[in-house]
Amino acid sequence: MTYDPGRRRGERSDAEYRGGGRVPVLRNEYREPLRAQRDPLAGEQGRMRANRDEHQQVRKQSWLGRFVSTYGWRAYALPILAVITGVVIYQTITGTGATDTVDAEGPIQGPPTIQAASTAIVGAPPKGMTQFDANLPAGILPDGGPFTEAGAKTWHIVPGSSPQVGQGSLKNFTYTVEVEDGIDTAPFGGDEAFARMVSETLSNPKSWTHNTQFAFTRVDDPQATPDFRVSLTSPMTIREGCGYDIPIETSCYNPAYMTDQPRVFINEARWVRGAVPFQGDVGSYRQYLINHEVGHAIGYQQHEPCAEEGALAPIMMQQTFSTNNNDDARFDPESVQPDGKTCRFNPWPYPIA
């Protein structure tokens, strides 16, 4: 039976008049009351009927299977992240890690050749060079304080030692600090001032110990045989120990001076007055001398060119001669190409440490 809401109370339809009885009224969709329809585009359609088979399958899974099903790719990522975190914490506590390879490269070209079987002097201009332009900045010794022209060609060890500086996973170098007899060091602070500059330079984090392969220990026992001797030396003795084929005041490393004395020769004339191409202060230049020549002593035998215009010069560039590749190539044509690049002075192997 369908009630006709459009008929007034007390009225009868034609069928009722004809048949005398009440008959069903035909349904008219336009006269039906409004009702909400299901929106097929809606996201929420109420509670979905549970999938019993799926729930039964989940109940059959192991705890590991349920974990993987719930978290997906995170189930694999979380254990890996936990392992990596543990490794990092262990390396932080113990100080271990894969830093040797990275630091070994650093700003230096090529690995060092430690204890190489060579007696060649490293650092002086190459022998056989007969032509020299005296107008090049490298040929000029700047004006400055006095220095000793010639010493006694013997050295005394400056008293003082230090504990190991650096990790030294590859080598712990022992060294002495020495001054040639006859040199008057009073104008620049005395023997102790020279020794302190050497020790503090080599222990600086921007020096060679930034590379965990290297360590240094200063000794002062006259009976000990150090790996090398950092020696402040007069210009005339330098000419014997480093060579003087062309008239330039240089420093150098001689691995076999007097047959059994590996010496880092520091030219007193340069120590006092510096070098024209090196535009820094004399203190920075002294740090450069120490780091550069000790670099030869620990195995960096080759010199380096300026790699990028305007960049800091590599510590193994001959900054006493020039910081420009065109000029430097005249002194070391085997290592430097005259490409016009000019670097800025730099006293450190790892200047951004």
Secondary structure, 3 states (H helix, E strand, C coil): CCCCCCCCCCCCCHHHHHHCCCCCCCCCHHHCCCCCCCCCCCCCCCCCCCCHHHHHHHHHCCHHHHHHHHHCCHHHHHHHHHHHHHHHHHHHHHCCCCHHHHHHHCCCCCCCCCCCCCCCCECCCCCCCCCCCCCCHHHCCCCCCCCCCCCCCCEEECCCCCCCECCCCCEEEEEEEEEECCCCCHHHCCHHHHHHHHHHHHCCCCCHHHCCCEEEEECCCCCCCCCEEEEEECHHHHHHHHCCCCCCCCCEEEEEECCCEEEEEEEHHHHHHCCCCCCCCHHHHHHHHHHHHHHHHCCCCCCCCCCCCCCECCCCCCCCCCCEHHHHHHHCCCCCCCCCCECECCCCCCCCC
